[in-house]
Protein backbone atom coordinates (compact mmCIF):
# COMPACT_ATOMS: atom_id res chain seq x y z
CA UNK A 1 0.00 0.00 0.00
CA UNK A 2 2.80 2.40 0.90
CA UNK A 3 4.52 1.76 -2.44
CA UNK A 4 1.29 2.50 -4.35
CA UNK A 5 0.80 5.74 -2.42
CA UNK A 6 4.37 6.88 -3.13
CA UNK A 7 4.00 6.05 -6.84
CA UNK A 8 0.66 7.91 -7.03
CA UNK A 9 2.02 11.00 -5.28
CA UNK A 10 5.14 10.97 -7.44
CA UNK A 11 3.09 10.73 -10.62
CA UNK A 12 0.92 13.66 -9.53
CA UNK A 13 3.98 15.77 -8.78
CA UNK A 14 5.68 14.92 -12.04
CA UNK A 15 2.70 15.04 -14.41
CA UNK A 16 0.09 17.07 -12.53
CA UNK A 17 1.34 20.51 -13.56
CA UNK A 18 2.79 19.63 -16.94
CA UNK A 19 1.88 22.52 -19.24
CA UNK A 20 0.02 21.45 -22.35
CA UNK A 21 0.71 23.54 -25.41
CA UNK A 22 -0.88 23.09 -28.79
CA UNK A 23 1.69 22.40 -31.49
CA UNK A 24 2.01 24.76 -34.42
CA UNK A 25 -0.78 24.02 -36.89
CA UNK A 26 0.57 22.30 -40.04
CA UNK A 27 -0.48 23.91 -43.32
CA UNK A 28 -2.48 20.80 -44.29
CA UNK A 29 -4.82 21.19 -41.28
CA UNK A 30 -7.86 23.43 -41.90
CA UNK A 31 -8.65 26.26 -39.49
CA UNK A 32 -11.90 24.50 -38.58
CA UNK A 33 -10.00 21.58 -37.00
CA UNK A 34 -9.44 21.84 -33.24
CA UNK A 35 -6.44 20.37 -31.43
CA UNK A 36 -7.19 17.99 -28.57
CA UNK A 37 -4.35 16.57 -26.58
CA UNK A 38 -2.16 16.42 -23.55
CA UNK A 39 1.50 16.34 -22.55
CA UNK A 40 2.04 13.15 -24.56
CA UNK A 41 0.62 14.52 -27.83
CA UNK A 42 -2.68 15.00 -29.51
CA UNK A 43 -4.66 15.22 -32.70
CA UNK A 44 -6.47 17.87 -34.73
CA UNK A 45 -10.13 16.93 -35.24
CA UNK A 46 -12.51 18.53 -37.69
CA UNK A 47 -16.16 17.76 -36.97
CA UNK A 48 -18.35 18.59 -39.98
CA UNK A 49 -21.01 21.19 -39.27
CA UNK A 50 -23.88 18.93 -40.35
CA UNK A 51 -24.78 15.71 -38.60
CA UNK A 52 -25.37 12.76 -40.89
CA UNK A 53 -28.19 11.62 -38.59
CA UNK A 54 -28.88 11.75 -34.83
CA UNK A 55 -25.62 11.27 -32.90
CA UNK A 56 -23.65 10.43 -36.05
CA UNK A 57 -20.83 12.79 -36.94
CA UNK A 58 -18.44 12.92 -39.87
CA UNK A 59 -14.94 13.63 -38.56
CA UNK A 60 -11.51 14.10 -40.08
CA UNK A 61 -8.54 13.49 -37.79
CA UNK A 62 -5.09 14.90 -38.56
CA UNK A 63 -1.71 14.01 -37.10
CA UNK A 64 -0.72 17.00 -35.01
CA UNK A 65 2.82 17.45 -36.34
CA UNK A 66 2.57 16.46 -40.00
CA UNK A 67 -1.01 17.46 -40.76
CA UNK A 68 -1.56 14.22 -42.67
CA UNK A 69 -5.00 12.65 -42.35
CA UNK A 70 -4.97 9.92 -39.71
CA UNK A 71 -8.59 8.87 -40.24
CA UNK A 72 -11.68 10.22 -41.95
CA UNK A 73 -15.18 8.86 -41.60
CA UNK A 74 -18.42 8.53 -39.70
CA UNK A 75 -18.48 8.20 -35.91
CA UNK A 76 -21.42 7.31 -33.66
CA UNK A 77 -22.00 8.55 -30.10
CA UNK A 78 -22.52 5.71 -27.63
CA UNK A 79 -24.43 7.67 -24.97
CA UNK A 80 -28.10 8.24 -24.27
CA UNK A 81 -28.08 12.02 -24.77
CA UNK A 82 -28.54 13.76 -28.08
CA UNK A 83 -25.41 15.76 -28.94
CA UNK A 84 -25.17 18.80 -31.15
CA UNK A 85 -22.05 19.50 -33.19
CA UNK A 86 -21.29 22.53 -30.97
CA UNK A 87 -21.55 20.47 -27.77
CA UNK A 88 -19.46 17.68 -29.24
CA UNK A 89 -16.63 20.06 -30.08
CA UNK A 90 -16.55 21.22 -26.45
CA UNK A 91 -16.41 17.78 -24.82
CA UNK A 92 -13.84 15.95 -26.96
CA UNK A 93 -10.84 14.96 -24.86
CA UNK A 94 -8.70 12.60 -26.95
CA UNK A 95 -8.44 10.06 -29.75
CA UNK A 96 -6.91 6.64 -29.11
CA UNK A 97 -6.77 5.38 -32.69
CA UNK A 98 -10.16 3.71 -32.40
CA UNK A 99 -12.49 5.99 -30.46
CA UNK A 100 -12.88 9.70 -29.82
CA UNK A 101 -13.16 10.12 -26.05
CA UNK A 102 -15.61 12.68 -24.66
CA UNK A 103 -14.45 13.38 -21.10
CA UNK A 104 -17.08 11.87 -18.79
CA UNK A 105 -19.69 11.64 -21.57
CA UNK A 106 -18.50 8.41 -23.18
CA UNK A 107 -17.04 8.23 -26.65
CA UNK A 108 -17.60 8.16 -30.39
CA UNK A 109 -16.85 4.94 -32.24
CA UNK A 110 -16.07 4.44 -35.91
CA UNK A 111 -19.06 3.34 -37.96
CA UNK A 112 -18.22 0.45 -40.25
CA UNK A 113 -19.30 1.37 -43.74
SEPAMAR-154058 format. One record per residue (C-alpha): x, y, z. Coordinates in pm, whole numbers, padded with zeros to 5 digits, always signed. Layout:
! SEPAMAR-154058
XYZ
...
***
This chain:
! SEPAMAR-154058
+00000+00000+00000
+00280+00240+00090
+00452+00176-00244
+00129+00250-00435
+00080+00574-00242
+00437+00688-00313
+00400+00605-00684
+00066+00791-00703
+00202+01100-00528
+00514+01097-00744
+00309+01073-01062
+00092+01366-00953
+00398+01577-00878
+00568+01492-01204
+00270+01504-01441
+00009+01707-01253
+00134+02051-01356
+00279+01963-01694
+00188+02252-01924
+00002+02145-02235
+00071+02354-02541
-00088+02309-02879
+00169+02240-03149
+00201+02476-03442
-00078+02402-03689
+00057+02230-04004
-00048+02391-04332
-00248+02080-04429
-00482+02119-04128
-00786+02343-04190
-00865+02626-03949
-01190+02450-03858
-01000+02158-03700
-00944+02184-03324
-00644+02037-03143
-00719+01799-02857
-00435+01657-02658
-00216+01642-02355
+00150+01634-02255
+00204+01315-02456
+00062+01452-02783
-00268+01500-02951
-00466+01522-03270
-00647+01787-03473
-01013+01693-03524
-01251+01853-03769
-01616+01776-03697
-01835+01859-03998
-02101+02119-03927
-02388+01893-04035
-02478+01571-03860
-02537+01276-04089
-02819+01162-03859
-02888+01175-03483
-02562+01127-03290
-02365+01043-03605
-02083+01279-03694
-01844+01292-03987
-01494+01363-03856
-01151+01410-04008
-00854+01349-03779
-00509+01490-03856
-00171+01401-03710
-00072+01700-03501
+00282+01745-03634
+00257+01646-04000
-00101+01746-04076
-00156+01422-04267
-00500+01265-04235
-00497+00992-03971
-00859+00887-04024
-01168+01022-04195
-01518+00886-04160
-01842+00853-03970
-01848+00820-03591
-02142+00731-03366
-02200+00855-03010
-02252+00571-02763
-02443+00767-02497
-02810+00824-02427
-02808+01202-02477
-02854+01376-02808
-02541+01576-02894
-02517+01880-03115
-02205+01950-03319
-02129+02253-03097
-02155+02047-02777
-01946+01768-02924
-01663+02006-03008
-01655+02122-02645
-01641+01778-02482
-01384+01595-02696
-01084+01496-02486
-00870+01260-02695
-00844+01006-02975
-00691+00664-02911
-00677+00538-03269
-01016+00371-03240
-01249+00599-03046
-01288+00970-02982
-01316+01012-02605
-01561+01268-02466
-01445+01338-02110
-01708+01187-01879
-01969+01164-02157
-01850+00841-02318
-01704+00823-02665
-01760+00816-03039
-01685+00494-03224
-01607+00444-03591
-01906+00334-03796
-01822+00045-04025
-01930+00137-04374
***
